[in-house]
Amino acid sequence: MNGPDSYLIYVEDLWKVYQLETQEVEALRGVSFGIERGEFMAIMGPSGSGKSTLMNLLGCLDTPSKGTYSLNGKLVSSMTEDELANIRNREIGFVFQVFNLLPRASAFHNVELPLIYSGVKKNIREEKARQALERVEMKARMTHRPAELSGGERQRVAIARALVNEPSLLLADEPTGNLDSRTGREILGLFHKIHDQGNTIIMVTHDREVANQAQRIIHIRDGQIEKDERKGD
C-alpha cells in the first residue's frame, strides 16, 4: 500500500474496543486499507461483523481506540468533536436506510439544510439545492413534502441532500434496505450515474446483490478484513 497522501481514504491498523461492564468487546481488530479517489466500494459482512463500526469511523461519527484514519490528506483519527463535525459537514455526504428527512419540510428545504448549517448565502444555496435535485431527477417534485413522495423519491431527495455540499465521499448505509427490489435497482442505477460523474462512493450492506454493484468489495468478519475483492480479480 502506498502512503496516505496518494489515497482519498487511508486506514492503518484501526481498532475499536468497547467496554461493556466487566468485559471488552473488540468490534474492529487491526483493519488496514486505502481507497482511491473515484472508487465505488462496498463493505459487506454479516450482522455483528464490525461493518457498522467501520462505517461510523469512516463517517467520522466515532473515533478509533487505536490506529490512524486519513481522509483527503487530513488525519481525522485524532481530531476533536468540533473538528470531526466540520469534516462530516464538508467532506462526507451520508445516505441512510431510513432517509432521515424532515417531515414538515419540502424536498427543496431538506436538501438546502446542510448549506444553511454551513452558512452559505441564500442565492448560492438555492442554486446548489436545485442542481442537486436535478442530478437525482427530482426537480419536478422539489416542493413536495416527504409524505407526498414514494420511498424511492424520498431516497433520491436524501441522496441530493448528501451531494449538495459537494463532498469528497458519499457514504451509504444499506441505501436500498427500505425499498422494493425494482425501486432498489433504480437507486443503485443512480449511484452508478453519480459514480460516473466522479464521486467516490462507499456502500455498507449485508446484501451480496447490492455489493456486486461496486467495483470492489471489502468483506468484514469478526472485526477483520476477510477478503478484499476487486471486479476482474
ABEGO torsion letter per residue (X at the ends): XBBAAABABBBBGBBBBBBBEABBBBABBGBBBBBBBGBBBBBBEBBGAGAAAAAAAAAGABBBABEBBBBGGBBAAABBAAAAAAAAAAABBBBBAAGGBBAABBAAAAAAAAAAAAGBBAAAAAAAAAAAAAAAGAAAAAABBAAABBAAAAAAAAAAAAAAAGBABBBBBGAAAABBAAAAAAAAAAAAAAAAAGBBBBBBBABAAAAAABABBBBBBGGBBABBBBBGX
